[in-house]
Amino acid sequence: MSRKIRWMRRLERHLKKHPNDKVAREILEALKEGRYEWRGKSLHIIPKDVWERMKQEQAQQGG
């Protein structure tokens, strides 16, 4: 099982017990959307605004 799937399952279990945990919810959303990168063994979440800019730059370069 991949690290990503393990993190997602763990966060979903955590959010059942702590539904108002905004940090956990943000991490889970980022994993689902692909807004993350691994730096060694640690997970780095890319903020939404930076992610949108990266997507726009890639679309301009590709088209």
Long-range contacts (C-beta under 8 A, 24 or more apart in sequence): 3-38, 4-31, 4-36, 7-31, 7-43, 8-32
